[in-house]
Amino acid sequence: MKANGARLWRDLQGRNQARVFAAAILDELCQGSQLKGAEILRRLRKQLDRTLSRQTLTAWRRGEQPIPTEVVLVVAWIVGRRVSDASTAVAMKVLSDPQADPAFREMMGRYFSNGRATFPS
């Protein structure tokens, strides 16, 4: 995932791993869409029936703010992709990135092993 041209999983900048993973999934959903960010935001506002700023969506995609679960689910629905497919795509990118944060890469490996999610305590 790119946020300001840098992959978040290379430097977590003090963010917890779950937030970076969620941001990467949301960004993957948006990037993998044929829709422009403004259209995704317009549809997201309509589906959630709430006011959202472009800055808020950007902050979620950069891992700067926690993402409400409903946002990830609705964006997946809007762009016509599965959250599971986006999370797998993120994991493959992280696991193949030699510059990925070692602890984050290790978490990705555990998350996708043995069929169960595990996050460090």
ZAPADO-519439 format. One record per residue: residue number from 0; x, y, z of N, C-alpha, C, O in turn. Coordinates in steps of 0.2 Angstrom, whole numbers, plus 5000, padded with zeros to 4 digits. Atoms other than C-alpha are relative to their C-alpha. Layout:
REM residues N
 drennu  npx  npy  npz capx capy capz  cpx  cpy  cpz  opx  opy  opz
    NUM    X    Y    Z    X    Y    Z    X    Y    Z    X    Y    Z
...
//
This chain:
REM residues 121
 drennu  npx  npy  npz capx capy capz  cpx  cpy  cpz  opx  opy  opz
      0 5004 4994 5000 5000 5000 5000 5004 5006 5000 5009 5006 5003
      1 4996 4994 5000 5006 5017 4996 4996 5006 5003 4990 5007 5002
      2 5003 4994 4997 5003 5032 5007 5006 5005 4999 5011 5004 5002
      3 4994 4995 5002 5013 5047 5001 5006 4997 4997 5011 4999 4998
      4 4995 5003 5004 5023 5036 4990 5004 4995 5004 5009 4992 5001
      5 4997 5005 4996 5029 5025 5005 4996 4994 5002 4990 4995 5004
      6 5004 5005 4998 5023 5008 5009 5000 5000 5008 5005 5000 5011
      7 5001 5000 4993 5016 5008 5027 5004 4995 5004 5006 4996 5009
      8 4998 5006 4997 5022 4991 5031 5008 5000 5000 5011 4996 5004
      9 4992 5000 4999 5041 4996 5029 5002 5004 5006 5007 5003 5009
     10 4999 4996 4994 5040 5009 5043 4993 5002 5003 4990 5006 5001
     11 5007 4999 4996 5025 5008 5055 5000 5006 5003 4994 5008 5005
     12 5000 4993 4996 5030 5025 5063 4996 5000 5006 4992 5004 5008
     13 5004 5000 4994 5023 5019 5079 4993 4997 5000 4990 4997 5005
     14 5007 5002 5000 5007 5013 5073 5000 4992 5002 5005 4989 5000
     15 5000 5007 4998 5001 4996 5079 4999 4996 4993 4996 4999 4989
     16 5001 5005 5006 5001 4981 5067 4993 5000 4997 4992 4999 4991
     17 5007 5001 5003 4982 4979 5066 4998 5006 4996 4995 5006 4991
     18 5002 4994 5004 4980 4997 5061 5003 5001 4993 5000 5003 4988
     19 4996 5000 5007 4993 4996 5047 4997 4995 4996 4996 4996 4990
     20 5003 5005 5004 4985 4980 5041 4993 5002 4998 4992 5001 4992
     21 5006 4998 5002 4968 4987 5041 5000 5006 4995 4996 5006 4990
     22 4999 4994 5005 4974 5003 5032 5002 4997 4993 5000 4999 4988
     23 4998 5003 5006 4983 4992 5019 4994 4996 4996 4994 4997 4990
     24 5006 5003 5003 4967 4982 5016 4995 5005 4997 4993 5004 4991
     25 5004 4994 5003 4957 4998 5014 5003 5003 4994 4999 5004 4988
     26 4996 4997 5006 4970 5005 5002 5000 4995 4994 4999 4997 4988
     27 5000 5005 5006 4971 4989 4992 4993 4999 4997 4992 4999 4991
     28 5007 5000 5003 4952 4989 4990 4999 5006 4995 4996 5005 4990
     29 5001 4994 5004 4952 5007 4984 5005 5000 4994 5002 5001 4988
     30 4995 5000 5005 4968 5005 4973 4998 4994 4994 4999 4996 4988
     31 5002 5005 5005 4961 4989 4965 4993 5001 4996 4991 4997 4993
     32 5006 4998 5003 4945 4998 4960 5001 5004 4993 5006 5007 4992
     33 5000 4995 5006 4941 5006 4943 4997 5007 5002 4997 5011 4998
     34 5003 4993 4998 4933 5020 4953 5005 5005 5003 5010 5002 5006
     35 4996 4995 4997 4941 5036 4958 4998 5001 5007 4993 4999 5009
     36 5001 4999 4993 4943 5041 4976 4994 5004 5002 4990 5002 5006
     37 5006 4996 4998 4930 5054 4975 4993 4996 4999 4989 4998 5003
     38 5006 5004 5001 4917 5042 4968 4999 4995 5006 4994 4994 5008
     39 5001 5005 4994 4921 5029 4982 4998 5004 5006 4993 5002 5009
     40 5002 4996 4994 4919 5043 4995 4993 5002 4999 4989 5002 5004
     41 5008 4998 5001 4902 5049 4987 4996 4994 5002 4991 4995 5005
     42 5004 5006 4998 4896 5031 4988 5000 4998 5007 4995 4995 5010
     43 4999 5002 4993 4903 5028 5005 4995 5004 5004 4992 5002 5009
     44 5004 4995 4996 4894 5044 5012 4992 4997 4999 4989 4997 5004
     45 5007 5002 5001 4877 5038 5004 4999 4993 5003 4994 4993 5007
     46 5001 5006 4997 4879 5020 5010 5000 5000 5008 4995 4997 5011
     47 5000 4999 4993 4883 5025 5028 4996 5006 5003 4995 5006 5009
     48 5004 4995 4998 4872 5040 5028 5003 5005 5005 5000 5006 5010
     49 4996 4996 4995 4885 5051 5036 5005 5004 4996 5006 5003 4990
     50 4996 4996 5004 4896 5065 5031 5007 4998 5002 5009 4996 5007
     51 4993 5002 4999 4914 5060 5028 5004 5005 4995 5002 5006 4990
     52 4996 4996 5004 4928 5071 5022 5005 4996 4996 5007 4990 4998
     53 4995 5003 5004 4941 5067 5009 5006 4999 5004 5010 4993 5004
     54 4995 5001 4995 4954 5069 5023 4999 4994 5004 5004 4991 5006
     55 5001 5006 4995 4946 5056 5034 5001 4994 4996 5005 4989 4998
     56 4999 5006 5004 4946 5043 5020 5008 4999 4999 5011 4994 4999
     57 4992 5000 5001 4965 5048 5016 5003 4998 5007 5008 4994 5007
     58 4997 5002 4993 4969 5046 5035 4999 4993 5001 5003 4990 5004
     59 5001 5007 4999 4961 5029 5036 5005 4996 4995 5008 4991 4998
     60 4995 5004 5005 4971 5023 5020 5007 5001 5002 5011 4997 5000
     61 4993 4999 4998 4987 5030 5028 5001 4997 5007 5007 4997 5009
     62 4999 5002 4993 4984 5022 5045 5000 5005 5005 5003 5004 5011
     63 4999 4995 4995 4983 5038 5054 4994 5001 5004 4994 5004 5010
     64 5005 5000 4996 4966 5035 5061 4997 4993 5000 4997 4989 4995
     65 5003 5007 5001 4957 5019 5066 4994 5000 4995 4990 5005 4995
     66 5005 5000 5005 4945 5013 5053 4994 4996 5003 4995 4990 5005
     67 5006 5004 4998 4927 5008 5058 4999 4994 4995 5000 4994 4989
     68 5001 5006 5004 4924 4990 5052 4995 5001 4995 4996 4998 4989
     69 5005 5000 5005 4908 4995 5043 5003 5004 4993 5001 5003 4988
     70 4997 4996 5005 4919 5007 5032 5004 4995 4995 5003 4995 4989
     71 4997 5005 5004 4930 4992 5026 4995 4996 4996 4996 4994 4990
     72 5005 5005 5004 4915 4981 5022 4996 5004 4995 4995 5001 4990
     73 5004 4996 5005 4905 4995 5013 5005 5002 4994 5002 5001 4988
     74 4996 4998 5005 4920 5000 5003 5001 4993 4995 5001 4994 4989
     75 4999 5007 5004 4923 4981 4998 4993 4999 4996 4994 4997 4990
     76 5007 5000 5003 4904 4981 4993 5000 5005 4994 4998 5003 4988
     77 5000 4995 5005 4906 4997 4983 5004 4998 4994 5002 4999 4988
     78 4995 5002 5005 4921 4991 4973 4999 4993 4997 5003 4992 4992
     79 5001 5006 5002 4915 4974 4971 5006 4995 5001 5007 4990 4997
     80 4995 5004 4999 4929 4965 4979 4999 4997 5007 4995 5000 5011
     81 5000 5003 4994 4931 4953 4994 5005 5003 5005 5011 5004 5003
     82 4995 4998 4995 4940 4959 5010 5005 4994 5001 5011 4996 5001
     83 4995 5005 4999 4948 4942 5011 5005 5000 4994 5011 4999 4995
     84 4995 5000 5006 4955 4944 4993 5005 5006 5001 5011 5005 4999
     85 4995 4995 4999 4962 4961 4998 5005 4999 5005 5011 5001 5004
     86 4995 5001 4994 4970 4955 5014 5005 4995 4997 5011 4996 4999
     87 4995 5004 5003 4978 4941 5004 5005 5003 4996 5011 5002 4996
     88 4995 4996 5005 4985 4953 4991 5005 5004 5004 5010 5004 5003
     89 4995 4996 4996 4992 4964 5005 5005 4995 5003 5011 4997 5003
     90 4995 5004 4998 5000 4949 5013 5005 4998 4995 5011 4997 4997
     91 4995 5002 5005 5008 4943 4997 5005 5006 4999 5011 5005 4998
     92 4995 4994 5001 5015 4961 4995 5005 5000 5005 5011 5002 5004
     93 4995 5000 4994 5022 4961 5012 5005 4995 5000 5011 4996 5001
     94 4995 5006 5000 5029 4944 5012 5005 5000 4995 5011 4997 4995
     95 4995 5000 5005 5038 4947 4996 5004 5007 5000 5008 5008 4995
     96 4997 4993 4999 5044 4965 5001 5006 4999 5005 5005 4998 5011
     97 4994 5001 4996 5062 4963 5007 5001 5006 5005 5005 5005 5010
     98 4999 4995 4996 5061 4980 5015 4994 5001 5005 4994 5006 5009
     99 5006 5000 4995 5045 4976 5025 5003 5000 5007 5008 4996 5009
    100 4998 5000 4993 5046 4979 5044 5000 4992 5002 4995 4989 5001
    101 5000 5007 4999 5052 4962 5050 4995 4997 5005 4992 4992 5004
    102 5005 5002 4996 5040 4961 5064 4993 4999 4997 4989 4995 4998
    103 5007 5000 5003 5025 4965 5053 5000 4995 4995 4995 4991 4994
    104 5000 5005 5004 5031 4953 5040 4999 4993 5003 4996 4989 5001
    105 5001 5006 4996 5032 4939 5053 4993 5000 5002 4990 4994 5002
    106 5008 5000 4998 5014 4944 5059 4996 4998 4994 4992 4994 4995
    107 5004 5002 5006 5008 4942 5041 5001 4993 4999 4996 4989 4997
    108 4999 5007 5001 5016 4925 5040 4996 4996 5005 4993 4991 5003
    109 5004 5003 4995 5007 4920 5056 4993 5000 4999 4989 4996 5000
    110 5007 4998 5002 4991 4928 5051 4997 4995 4995 4991 4992 4995
    111 5002 5004 5005 4990 4917 5036 5002 4993 5000 5002 4989 4996
    112 4998 5007 4999 4997 4901 5043 4995 4996 5004 4991 4999 5008
    113 5004 5005 4996 4987 4886 5050 4993 5003 5000 4989 5001 5005
    114 5007 4999 5001 4971 4894 5045 4997 5005 5006 4991 5005 5006
    115 5003 4996 4994 4969 4906 5060 5004 5007 5000 5010 5007 4999
    116 4997 4994 4999 4973 4924 5063 5003 5001 5007 5000 4999 5012
    117 4997 4998 4993 4985 4929 5077 5004 5006 4999 5008 5008 4995
    118 4997 4993 4999 4991 4946 5082 5005 4999 5006 5003 4996 5011
    119 4996 5000 4994 5005 4949 5094 4997 5003 5006 4993 5008 5005
    120 5003 4997 4994 5000 4953 5112 5004 5006 5002 5002 5009 5007
//
